[in-house]
Structure formats: C-alpha cells, structure tokens
C-alpha cells in the first residue's frame, strides 16, 4: 500500500461540514513520522457545536474553514526509521482532527493505549485530562468541598474524577437529566441552582462559609456570578468554560468588588499543560504524565469513560450529529464517531 486517501472533516461555514480527500504517500514517511488509521474520535461538544453555530471565536483570526475535533484514537500503520515512541499495530491517542487517516511526528503521540482498555472509553481520556487540570489548578486537597457548575461533558468528568478522589462534591445544574446522571454515576450531591443560592448545603459541614473550590464549565454569566457567590473567602474558581462567549453583556460586574476583592478570590484558567518531555522535578504534571495516570486510573475502574458517551455515530454522519447536539432536545454528553464502519 503506497498511498492512502484520507477523508478529512472540515467546517467550511456555519452549519456546513464537508469531507475532502487528502492523499498520504506512505513511501515518503519521514524518519520521525508515523502514519495511522483513525478508529474512533470524540466530539468535544461545547467547542465543536459553538464552531458549528458560528459563535464568536476564542482567538483572533478567521473562523472558516477550520478543522474540528481533537480526541483521536488510531491504529499505527507505519513508522519512520527513527521512531521510538510507538510501532506498527499499536493504538495511540493524539490530538488529530476528525479524519480517517493521518501522518504526524512521533512527538504528537500523547499516549500508547494498552490492549485491555476499551477504545470507546479511551477516546474520552482528554475530557478527564481537562477536568484533572482544573483539580490541579484549583489546588484541591482532601477535605475541600468542591462545586461543579455545568453538567456537560467536562462538568460530569470533573464530578466523576473528584468523586473518585474522595472529595465532598456538589454538582450544580438546572438540568434535571444532568443531576439524575450524576446521581447514577457518583456519590456527589446533586444540587439545583436555586438551592445552591438559598440552601447552601456545604455550610452544614463544619464551619464552612462557602466552597473551597468551584469548577465552572459554563459560558453563562449567571453561572459565573453563582460561582462568585458560593465560593468561600480565599477560595478558587477554576474556569473550564468561557464566561461570556456568545452571551450579551453581563448584568453584573463579573469582577464585582463585593466578591472578587472582598473575598480575595483566586481565578484560574485551566486546560493547557506542557506536553514537552521535561523532567518531573522541573514540572511534574505534564500532558503525557497526566495521560499515563488517567489511563492507569481508567484501567483500574476508578473512572469509566463509557459513562461520558451518550452515543456512537458513523463518522460520515458528523453534520447530522452537530445538528442534533445544537438542538438540545435531550440531555447529551459526548458523541463518539466510529471510523471503522462503512462510510
């Protein structure tokens, strides 16, 4: 097999997905490159559906055309002469977009996946990594009470992870289906938003005057203000969402002195961690080390990736999946795209 035709998904305009063909010449594989065939990729619902709708971009620059997706599980077909991180036949996780085949440098391989890990579960690993980055940035320690605002994929992943760490966790939402999901998956306390404002169940534990850490995975200003209200003095708000994205101007100052200054809060962004091979004494929690930990954690059954998956769809149905997710007729978590079936 000298050449492969890769099918690459591209968002060419709002609500318009196209698959184009990209030729990969196997005979020209560079010494540190790999060629791989995608088996499964996962849709990052918040990021990708926002791009599908045409929400304002998070970074300067043009919106379209753009590649979509960054959770890819693939089988290695060929490796260059100097590749040391993987071998043909191995299953790897990378940040490749939604595409049937790809070529990349070996450094782009985040992890080689063990044979006993279900691939539809493994494809959710990056969602758990994002949640883990919030736990790290939020300086969580046992004994902390933690609130999770927003029960999309990242909010549920954070709740599951913190539950496995033994945290006193409060999952906060106005979605009954989301709260029911949390009740089925963990021992965390499911709290309606209104109850979070009026009842504050965390105050029943010791002399707590608020939550030690709030993980916000929502874009809505009302949720941001809720986080400001319920976090304790000196507490941390770890931000996985993008407050204000596709929202009208806030109805209150998002850095109101009655909260931010008076409480001396720590507001931290999370999600980005170094992926370079630096020694652990310089920086311990790199992307690849976190993946190694989360893979072991998933293999032990402490976190279950399939619990984040609402459905598995054919890769060729990507546009229809985006449409369904945008309509929000039902409570949905992650959708996994299957590239192994006939397109």
Secondary structure, DSSP 4 states (H G I P E B T S, - for coil): --EEEEEEEEEEETTEEEEEEEEEEGGG--TTEEEEEEEEEEE-HHHHHHHHHTPPPSSSS--SSEE---EEEEEEEEE-TT--S--TT-EEEE---SBSEEEEEGGG--EEEPTTS-HHHHTTHHHHHHHHHHHHHTT--TT-EEEEE--SHHHHHHHHHHHHTT-EEEEEES-HHHHHHHHHH-SPEEEEHHHHHHT-GGGGSTT-SSEEEEEE----HHHHHHHHHHEEEEEEEEE-S-TTTT-PSPSS-TT-TTTTTTTT-EEEE-S----S---TTT-S--HHHHHHHHHHHHHTTSS-GGGGEEEEEEGGGHHHHHHHHHHT-S---EEEEE-SS--
